[in-house]
Amino acid sequence: MSDSIITVRGWLGADVNLRRAGDVPVASFRLACTPRKFNRRTEAWSDGLTQWYTVTSWRSLAENCAASLRRGDPVVVHGRLDTRTYVNGNDVEVLSFEIDAVHVGHDLSRGTSAFTRNQRDAAAAEVEEVKVEEVKAEEAA
C-alpha cells in the first residue's frame, strides 16, 4: 500500500473541534488553501480557487491542536491525503479532500508562536538527560 503524503499550508476556517473516539482524543478542523500566482505580464498577484481540506489528528496531536489553534491561524499540515465522495442534501455527488495529520504547526512565515512542552515530553527529556549523564560518567570512569 502506498499513501499519498502531502504538506499543505493555509488558514483555519473555524476553531478546532475536539471529541473522543472511545478513549482516544480526535481533533478535526477545516483548512483553506488559496494558491497565489504572480503574473509577470501584468506584474500583479492573483488568487486561485480556494481548496478546502478536512484535517483530522489523533491522541496528543489532537489535544495540542485543540489547545493551540484558533480560527484564522496560519498553519502547516503534513499527513496522509485521502479523498471521499458523498451525496449531499441536494442529491449532488461531492468530492472531499481529507488529511490524516502527522504534523501540524503554525506557519512561522506569517508570524510568531510560543512553544510550551507537554508535561510528559518534559519528563521524558529529563530522563534522557539523566541517561546521557550516566553514560558520560561511565565513559569517564
C-alpha positions as CSV (number, residue, x, y, z in Angstrom):
1,M,0.0,0.0,0.0
2,S,1.3,3.4,-0.8
3,D,-0.1,6.5,0.9
4,S,-0.2,9.9,-0.7
5,I,1.7,12.2,1.6
6,I,1.0,15.9,1.4
7,T,2.2,19.1,3.1
8,V,-0.2,22.0,2.9
9,R,-0.2,25.5,4.3
10,G,-3.3,27.5,4.8
11,W,-5.7,29.2,7.2
12,L,-8.0,27.6,9.7
13,G,-11.6,28.1,8.7
14,A,-13.0,27.5,12.2
15,D,-11.9,26.6,15.7
16,V,-10.7,23.0,16.2
17,N,-13.4,20.5,17.1
18,L,-12.1,18.1,19.8
19,R,-14.0,14.9,20.5
20,R,-13.3,11.4,21.7
21,A,-13.4,8.1,19.8
22,G,-13.6,5.7,22.7
23,D,-10.8,6.8,25.0
24,V,-8.8,8.4,22.2
25,P,-8.9,12.2,21.6
26,V,-9.6,13.2,18.0
27,A,-9.4,16.7,16.6
28,S,-10.7,18.0,13.3
29,F,-10.7,21.3,11.6
30,R,-11.2,22.8,8.1
31,L,-8.2,24.3,6.3
32,A,-8.5,26.8,3.5
33,C,-5.6,27.0,0.9
34,T,-5.7,29.7,-1.7
35,P,-2.8,29.5,-4.2
36,R,-1.3,32.8,-5.3
37,K,0.4,33.3,-8.6
38,F,2.5,36.2,-9.9
39,N,1.7,37.2,-13.5
40,R,4.9,38.7,-15.0
41,R,3.0,40.3,-17.8
42,T,0.7,42.4,-15.6
43,E,3.2,42.4,-12.7
44,A,0.4,41.6,-10.3
45,W,-0.6,38.8,-7.9
46,S,-3.8,36.9,-8.4
47,D,-5.6,34.3,-6.2
48,G,-6.6,30.9,-7.5
49,L,-9.6,28.9,-6.4
50,T,-9.6,28.2,-2.6
51,Q,-9.2,24.5,-1.8
52,W,-10.7,23.2,1.4
53,Y,-9.3,20.2,3.4
54,T,-10.7,18.5,6.4
55,V,-7.8,17.8,8.7
56,T,-8.0,15.1,11.4
57,S,-5.4,14.4,14.1
58,W,-5.3,11.8,16.9
59,R,-4.1,11.4,20.5
60,S,-1.6,14.0,21.8
61,L,-1.5,15.8,18.5
62,A,-5.3,16.2,18.7
63,E,-5.1,17.7,22.2
64,N,-2.2,20.0,21.2
65,C,-4.1,21.2,18.1
66,A,-7.2,22.0,20.2
67,A,-5.2,23.9,22.8
68,S,-3.0,25.8,20.2
69,L,-5.0,26.6,17.1
70,R,-7.8,29.1,16.6
71,R,-9.9,30.2,13.6
72,G,-7.9,32.3,11.2
73,D,-4.5,30.9,12.3
74,P,-1.9,30.2,9.5
75,V,-0.8,26.6,9.8
76,V,1.3,24.0,8.0
77,V,-0.1,20.4,7.9
78,H,1.8,17.3,6.9
79,G,-0.1,14.0,6.6
80,R,-1.8,11.4,4.5
81,L,-4.2,12.6,1.8
82,D,-7.5,10.8,1.2
83,T,-10.4,11.6,-1.0
84,R,-14.0,10.8,-0.2
85,T,-17.2,11.1,-2.2
86,Y,-20.7,11.5,-0.7
87,V,-24.1,12.7,-1.8
88,N,-25.1,16.0,-0.3
89,G,-28.7,17.1,0.7
90,N,-29.3,18.3,-2.9
91,D,-28.5,14.8,-4.3
92,V,-25.2,16.0,-5.8
93,E,-22.1,13.9,-5.5
94,V,-19.4,15.8,-3.8
95,L,-15.6,15.0,-3.7
96,S,-13.9,16.0,-0.4
97,F,-10.2,16.0,0.5
98,E,-9.2,14.8,3.9
99,I,-5.8,14.8,5.6
100,D,-4.9,12.5,8.4
101,A,-2.3,14.8,10.1
102,V,1.0,13.5,11.3
103,H,2.5,17.0,12.0
104,V,0.7,20.4,12.5
105,G,2.2,23.7,13.3
106,H,1.8,27.4,13.0
107,D,3.2,28.9,9.7
108,L,6.0,31.0,11.1
109,S,6.4,32.8,7.8
110,R,3.2,34.6,8.8
111,G,4.0,35.4,12.4
112,T,5.5,34.2,15.7
113,S,4.4,31.5,18.1
114,A,5.3,30.4,21.6
115,F,6.0,26.8,22.3
116,T,5.2,25.0,25.5
117,R,6.4,21.5,26.0
118,N,3.9,18.9,27.2
119,Q,4.4,17.6,30.8
120,R,5.2,14.1,29.7
121,D,7.6,15.3,27.0
122,A,9.4,17.4,29.6
123,A,9.6,14.4,31.9
124,A,10.9,12.3,29.0
125,A,13.6,14.9,28.2
126,E,14.7,14.9,31.9
127,V,15.0,11.1,31.9
128,E,17.0,11.3,28.6
129,E,19.4,14.0,30.1
130,V,20.0,11.7,33.2
131,K,20.8,8.8,30.9
132,V,23.2,10.8,28.9
133,E,24.9,12.0,32.1
134,E,25.2,8.4,33.3
135,V,26.8,7.3,30.1
136,K,29.3,10.1,30.2
137,A,30.1,9.2,33.8
138,E,30.6,5.5,32.8
139,E,32.9,6.6,29.9
140,A,34.9,8.8,32.2
141,A,35.5,6.0,34.7
